[in-house]
């Protein structure tokens, strides 16, 4: 289980996404299906939101990973139940990339995860149940390239140049410049980033994202702090997000967690497209996971969660608004279908 969780974490880093190591680096192909089915209930100020209440197929992913040589690897994840808006079909492709390792360096190119820090952002969407405003509005998969360097065995820097998450079909000539640090030191793990992202032609917003994780035996605490700013606004605290999640695993089969998020934007500008100006929304929630079947090839997981939000969300299209209650129960299944070794 620990190896699987580690592989998921690594797969979310744009410049250092490696194939899952739940079998062996000698595999030229690992083919896996990932699926999640939920019953969900959504109530706003006591009224049932009928269009978002009932059974729903949340995710159906096809994933291929492999090592072409001892240095060259690839990964491809296709979301089969996601609509695509253009003829390239890349909207439904979370990522598809090649990664080459040489000594302490790694070079990757293709469609990748945009290298933004934070543990909520880092985790696979299929493993999340309730998220903050920023997470729900950031298009995190884009085409680009990245270079990673292991400063030490426990610290890695990634430099990434990619298409802006906020490009449009009318203007794809917009870009994002990202630097990320991944560190692991005893009970402390970090995913920090500094980002310069073009949100409109020639106009940029800056992110400072600090993802902190503390692990003490069966208890894990994740604490993310992100600050966003552009020109003509106070840099700190006007536009920011905070996420905290405390998880306790009494055994390999059970986990319980409590989570809180806070998103605010009082910048007075239109630079932040993810958390709109005028937003101040708080959310709390809790949940339980039960995994009756876990091995290196397959995982079966049941979950039950509930979240409540209050305040104001300037984006009326988001699920979580003021006085919103969201609950869901469901099942997630990771199934390895095929593995082929290199000859």
C-alpha positions as CSV (number, residue, x, y, z in Angstrom):
1,X,0.0,0.0,0.0
2,X,2.8,2.4,0.8
3,X,4.4,1.8,-2.5
4,X,1.2,2.5,-4.3
5,X,0.6,5.8,-2.5
6,X,4.1,6.8,-3.2
7,X,3.6,6.1,-6.9
8,X,0.5,8.2,-7.1
9,X,2.3,11.1,-5.4
10,X,5.2,10.9,-7.9
11,X,2.8,10.6,-10.9
12,X,1.4,14.1,-10.1
13,X,4.7,15.9,-10.5
14,X,5.0,17.4,-13.9
15,X,8.7,16.9,-14.5
16,X,9.2,13.7,-12.5
17,X,6.2,11.6,-13.3
18,X,7.4,8.0,-13.3
19,X,5.6,4.8,-14.1
20,X,4.0,3.1,-11.1
21,X,6.4,0.8,-9.3
22,X,3.9,-1.6,-8.0
23,X,5.6,-4.3,-10.0
24,X,9.0,-3.7,-11.5
25,X,11.0,-1.1,-13.5
26,X,11.6,-3.9,-16.1
27,X,8.0,-3.7,-17.4
28,X,7.5,-2.2,-20.8
29,X,3.7,-2.1,-20.3
30,X,1.5,-1.8,-17.3
31,X,-2.2,-1.4,-18.2
32,X,-4.7,-0.4,-15.5
33,X,-8.3,0.6,-15.2
34,X,-9.4,3.1,-12.5
35,X,-13.0,3.6,-11.8
36,X,-15.2,5.3,-9.1
37,X,-19.0,5.2,-8.7
38,X,-20.8,7.3,-6.1
39,X,-24.2,8.1,-4.7
40,X,-24.2,11.8,-3.8
41,X,-26.5,14.2,-2.2
42,X,-26.4,18.0,-2.6
43,X,-28.5,20.5,-0.5
44,X,-28.3,24.3,-0.7
45,X,-29.8,26.2,2.2
46,X,-31.9,23.1,3.0
47,X,-33.2,22.6,-0.5
48,X,-32.2,19.5,-2.6
49,X,-30.3,20.2,-5.7
50,X,-31.9,17.5,-7.8
51,X,-29.5,17.8,-10.7
52,X,-26.6,16.9,-8.5
53,X,-28.3,14.3,-6.3
54,X,-28.4,10.6,-7.1
55,X,-26.0,8.0,-8.6
56,X,-23.1,9.2,-10.7
57,X,-20.1,7.6,-12.4
58,X,-17.4,9.9,-11.2
59,X,-14.3,8.5,-13.0
60,X,-13.4,5.9,-15.6
61,X,-9.7,6.1,-16.4
62,X,-7.5,4.0,-18.6
63,X,-3.8,4.2,-17.6
64,X,-0.7,2.9,-19.3
65,X,2.9,3.1,-17.9
66,X,6.1,1.5,-18.9
67,X,9.9,1.6,-19.3
68,X,11.1,1.5,-22.9
69,X,14.7,1.3,-21.7
70,X,16.3,1.6,-18.3
71,X,16.3,5.4,-18.7
72,X,13.3,6.1,-20.9
73,X,9.8,5.8,-19.5
74,X,6.3,6.8,-20.6
75,X,2.9,7.4,-19.0
76,X,-0.6,7.9,-20.4
77,X,-3.9,8.4,-18.5
78,X,-7.1,8.8,-20.5
79,X,-10.3,9.8,-18.7
80,X,-12.9,7.8,-20.7
81,X,-16.0,9.6,-19.2
82,X,-14.7,13.1,-19.8
83,X,-16.0,15.2,-22.7
84,X,-13.5,16.8,-25.1
85,X,-14.1,20.1,-26.8
86,X,-11.9,19.8,-29.8
87,X,-10.9,17.3,-32.4
88,X,-7.6,16.5,-30.8
89,X,-9.3,14.6,-28.0
90,X,-6.6,16.0,-25.6
91,X,-9.2,17.5,-23.2
92,X,-9.9,13.9,-22.0
93,X,-6.2,13.1,-21.8
94,X,-5.0,13.9,-18.3
95,X,-1.4,13.3,-19.3
96,X,0.7,11.6,-22.0
97,X,4.5,12.1,-21.8
98,X,8.0,10.7,-22.2
99,X,10.5,10.9,-19.4
100,X,14.3,10.4,-19.7
101,X,16.5,9.9,-16.7
102,X,20.3,10.4,-16.7
103,X,22.3,10.5,-13.5
104,X,20.6,13.2,-11.3
105,X,18.6,14.7,-14.1
106,X,15.3,13.9,-15.7
107,X,13.8,15.5,-18.9
108,X,10.1,15.1,-19.7
109,X,7.9,16.3,-22.5
110,X,4.2,16.0,-23.5
111,X,1.0,16.7,-21.7
112,X,1.8,17.0,-18.0
113,X,0.5,18.1,-14.7
114,X,1.2,21.8,-14.2
115,X,3.9,22.0,-11.5
116,X,1.9,23.8,-8.8
117,X,2.6,23.0,-5.1
118,X,0.2,21.6,-2.5
119,X,-0.9,18.2,-1.4
120,X,-4.6,18.6,-2.3
121,X,-3.5,19.6,-5.8
122,X,-1.0,16.8,-6.0
123,X,-3.4,13.9,-5.2
124,X,-5.2,12.1,-8.0
125,X,-8.8,13.5,-8.4
126,X,-10.2,10.0,-8.0
127,X,-8.9,10.0,-4.4
128,X,-10.5,13.3,-3.4
129,X,-14.1,13.8,-2.2
130,X,-14.4,17.5,-1.2
131,X,-12.0,20.3,-2.3
132,X,-11.5,24.0,-2.1
133,X,-12.5,26.6,-4.7
134,X,-9.0,26.8,-6.2
135,X,-8.8,23.0,-6.8
136,X,-12.2,23.0,-8.5
137,X,-11.3,25.7,-11.0
138,X,-7.7,25.1,-12.0
139,X,-7.1,23.3,-15.3
140,X,-4.1,21.4,-14.2
141,X,-3.1,19.3,-17.2
142,X,-1.2,21.1,-20.0
143,X,1.3,20.5,-22.8
144,X,4.9,21.4,-22.1
145,X,8.3,20.3,-21.0
146,X,10.2,20.1,-17.8
147,X,13.6,19.4,-16.4
148,X,14.2,17.9,-12.9
149,X,17.4,17.7,-10.9
150,X,18.0,15.8,-7.7
151,X,19.9,18.2,-5.5
152,X,20.2,15.5,-2.9
153,X,18.6,12.1,-2.5
154,X,15.8,13.7,-0.6
155,X,15.3,17.0,-2.6
156,X,14.4,17.5,-6.2
157,X,13.9,20.7,-8.2
158,X,11.7,20.8,-11.3
159,X,11.7,23.5,-13.9
160,X,8.7,23.5,-16.2
161,X,7.6,25.5,-19.2
162,X,4.1,24.7,-20.4
163,X,0.9,26.1,-22.0
164,X,-1.0,28.4,-19.6
165,X,-3.9,26.7,-17.8
166,X,-6.0,29.7,-18.9
167,X,-5.4,29.6,-22.6
168,X,-8.4,29.7,-24.8
169,X,-9.2,28.0,-28.2
170,X,-8.9,31.4,-29.8
171,X,-5.5,32.1,-28.2
172,X,-3.2,29.2,-27.4
173,X,-0.2,31.4,-27.3
174,X,-0.2,31.8,-23.5
175,X,2.3,30.2,-21.2
176,X,3.2,29.2,-17.6
177,X,6.6,29.2,-16.0
178,X,7.0,27.0,-12.9
179,X,9.6,26.0,-10.4
180,X,8.8,23.2,-7.9
181,X,10.7,21.7,-4.9
182,X,9.9,18.2,-3.6
183,X,11.5,17.3,-0.3
184,X,11.3,14.4,2.1
185,X,13.0,14.8,5.5
186,X,11.9,12.4,8.2
187,X,8.4,13.0,9.2
188,X,8.1,16.1,6.9
189,X,7.4,16.1,3.2
190,X,7.1,19.2,1.0
191,X,5.7,20.2,-2.3
192,X,6.5,23.9,-2.8
193,X,6.3,26.0,-6.0
194,X,6.6,29.4,-7.4
195,X,4.6,30.0,-10.6
196,X,4.2,32.8,-13.1
197,X,1.1,32.2,-15.2
198,X,-0.3,34.1,-18.1
199,X,-4.0,34.6,-17.4
200,X,-4.6,37.0,-20.3
201,X,-2.4,37.9,-23.3
202,X,0.6,39.7,-21.7
203,X,-0.8,39.7,-18.2
204,X,0.5,37.4,-15.4
205,X,-0.5,36.2,-12.0
206,X,2.0,34.8,-9.5
207,X,1.5,31.8,-7.2
208,X,3.4,30.8,-4.1
209,X,2.2,27.4,-3.1
210,X,3.5,25.7,0.1
211,X,2.4,22.1,0.5
212,X,3.4,20.6,3.9
213,X,2.8,17.0,5.1
214,X,3.7,15.6,8.5
215,X,3.5,11.9,9.2
216,X,3.6,10.4,12.7
217,X,3.1,6.7,12.7
218,X,-0.7,6.3,11.8
219,X,-1.5,10.0,11.7
220,X,-0.9,12.3,8.7
221,X,-1.4,16.0,8.6
222,X,-1.5,17.9,5.3
223,X,-1.4,21.7,5.4
224,X,-1.4,23.7,2.1
225,X,-1.0,27.5,1.9
226,X,-1.2,29.3,-1.4
227,X,-0.9,33.0,-2.1
228,X,-1.9,34.5,-5.5
229,X,-1.1,38.1,-6.7
230,X,-0.7,40.2,-9.8
231,X,0.3,43.8,-10.5
232,X,-1.5,46.6,-8.7
233,X,-2.5,44.6,-5.6
234,X,-1.1,43.8,-2.2
235,X,0.9,40.6,-2.6
236,X,0.2,38.7,0.6
237,X,-3.1,37.6,2.1
238,X,-5.6,39.4,-0.2
239,X,-5.9,36.4,-2.5
240,X,-5.1,33.0,-1.0
241,X,-6.2,29.5,-0.2
242,X,-5.6,27.3,2.9
243,X,-6.3,23.6,3.1
244,X,-5.8,21.2,6.1
245,X,-6.5,17.5,6.3
246,X,-5.9,15.2,9.3
247,X,-6.0,11.5,8.6
248,X,-5.8,8.6,11.0
249,X,-5.2,5.0,9.8
250,X,-6.0,2.6,12.6
251,X,-5.1,-0.3,10.3
252,X,-4.2,-1.0,6.7
253,X,-7.9,-1.4,5.9
254,X,-9.4,1.7,7.6
255,X,-8.8,5.4,7.4
256,X,-10.8,8.3,8.9
257,X,-10.2,12.0,8.1
258,X,-11.3,15.5,8.8
259,X,-10.7,18.4,6.4
260,X,-11.1,22.2,6.2
261,X,-10.5,24.7,3.4
262,X,-10.6,28.5,3.2
263,X,-10.5,30.4,-0.1
264,X,-10.6,34.2,-0.2
265,X,-10.0,36.9,-2.9
266,X,-10.4,40.5,-1.9
267,X,-7.8,41.7,-4.3
268,X,-10.2,44.0,-6.3
269,X,-8.7,42.7,-9.6
270,X,-9.8,40.2,-12.2
271,X,-6.4,38.5,-12.4
272,X,-7.5,35.4,-10.5
273,X,-9.7,33.2,-12.7
274,X,-9.8,30.3,-10.2
275,X,-11.0,32.1,-7.0
276,X,-13.0,35.1,-8.3
277,X,-12.7,38.5,-6.7
278,X,-15.3,38.9,-3.9
279,X,-15.0,35.2,-2.7
280,X,-14.6,34.2,0.9
281,X,-15.7,30.6,1.3
282,X,-15.0,28.2,4.2
283,X,-15.6,24.5,4.1
284,X,-15.3,21.7,6.6
285,X,-15.9,17.9,6.3
286,X,-15.0,14.4,7.4
287,X,-15.1,10.9,6.0
288,X,-14.2,7.3,6.3
289,X,-12.5,4.9,3.9
290,X,-12.6,1.1,4.0
291,X,-10.2,-1.0,1.9
292,X,-11.1,-4.7,2.2
293,X,-8.8,-5.7,-0.6
294,X,-5.4,-4.2,-1.3
295,X,-2.4,-5.7,-3.0
296,X,0.2,-4.6,-5.5
297,X,-2.1,-5.2,-8.5
298,X,-5.6,-4.3,-7.3
299,X,-7.3,-2.0,-4.8
300,X,-10.9,-1.9,-3.7
301,X,-12.0,1.0,-1.6
302,X,-15.4,2.1,-0.1
303,X,-15.9,5.7,1.2
304,X,-18.5,7.8,2.9
305,X,-18.0,11.6,3.3
306,X,-19.8,14.8,4.1
307,X,-18.9,18.5,3.6
308,X,-20.5,21.8,4.5
309,X,-19.5,25.3,3.2
310,X,-20.5,28.8,4.1
311,X,-19.6,32.3,3.2
312,X,-19.6,33.6,-0.4
313,X,-18.4,32.1,-3.7
314,X,-18.4,34.7,-6.5
315,X,-18.5,31.8,-9.0
316,X,-22.1,30.7,-9.0
317,X,-21.2,27.7,-11.2
318,X,-19.2,25.9,-8.4
319,X,-20.8,23.1,-6.5
320,X,-20.0,24.5,-3.0
321,X,-21.8,27.8,-2.3
322,X,-23.0,29.4,0.9
323,X,-24.9,27.0,3.2
324,X,-24.2,24.0,1.0
325,X,-24.2,20.4,2.3
326,X,-22.6,17.7,0.1
327,X,-22.4,14.1,1.0
328,X,-21.4,11.0,-0.9
329,X,-20.8,7.3,-0.6
330,X,-19.2,5.1,-3.2
331,X,-16.7,2.6,-4.3
332,X,-13.3,3.0,-6.1
333,X,-11.6,0.1,-7.9
334,X,-8.0,0.0,-9.3
335,X,-7.5,-3.0,-11.4
336,X,-4.3,-4.0,-13.2
337,X,-5.2,-5.7,-16.4
338,X,-1.9,-6.5,-18.1
339,X,1.9,-6.3,-17.4
340,X,4.6,-7.1,-20.0
341,X,8.3,-7.3,-19.2
342,X,11.0,-5.9,-21.5
343,X,12.9,-8.6,-23.4
